[in-house]
C-alpha cells in the first residue's frame, strides 16, 4: 500500500481519477496493523475501481488535521477531491466491502 504525505496528498488523493480509500494510521496503532492485510486484499481485488493509500498521522500532521482525524485507524473515501465516506476502527474484509459498496 502506497504511503501518501502532506506534500503529495493533493496529487495522489484529491486529484485521483479513481475513488481513493485513505487509511490514516500510525506505527504504534495495533488495530491499524490488523487492518493492513484486509486493505491489501481489497487493493488486490478492487485495484481497478479503488485506489488505497495510507497516511501516517505522526509524520503528516497537516493532512491529518485538515481532515479532522482524531483516532486511528480512520478510513476516508475521497471521490472527485471530496471526502464521501468516513469510518473509524478496524473491520473485517467482508464488513468493509459492504460499507464500500456504494463507492465502488
Order of alpha helices (4+ residues) and beta strands (2+ residues): beta-beta-alpha-beta-alpha-beta-beta-alpha
